[in-house]
Amino acid sequence: LLHRDEITVTGRTIGEEAADVAMAKAAQTLQSNLRESDAVFRWGDDEFLALLFEADAPSCSRKVRQLAAIFKPWRDGQGPTPHPVRIRIGAATHESVHHFDC
């Protein structure tokens, strides 16, 4: 789950157009750094959900660290806009599969 902090404040500070550019670039960055078999969805106003199919907990942890490093420069205004954009990234895994016959 990727969440851009303070979307309302960011939109008022840098303008809605710049905020939209940041969200579009975040989506593009996520998609280009995941496998073709994974999926990225917009989740709410300022969040993205990435489903990493067939990925175990260590793989997810590595991906979170990789994405955090990619988005880190955004905090210093070195992202898609000259203004700081804070990104939070987290992960959850579900590795057990239960089958039920109906």
SULZIBEL-V54805 format. One line per field, one symbol per residue. psi: psi as a letter, one per 30 degrees, with the letter a starting at -180 (. if undefined). burial: + if it has 16 or more other ideal C-beta (glycine too) atoms within 10 Angstrom, else -. A space follows every 50 residues. Layout:
# SULZIBEL-V54805
psi = ???
burial = ???
This chain:
# SULZIBEL-V54805
psi = kkkjkheeeeeeefkeeeeeeeeeeeeeeeefgllfflkkkkjaehlkkk jjkhkleeeeeeeeeeeeeefefefgghbflgkkjkkkkllkljfkkkkk k.
burial = -+++--+--++--+---++-+++--+--++---+---+-+-----+++-+ -+--+----+--++--+--++--+----+++--++-+-+-+--------- --
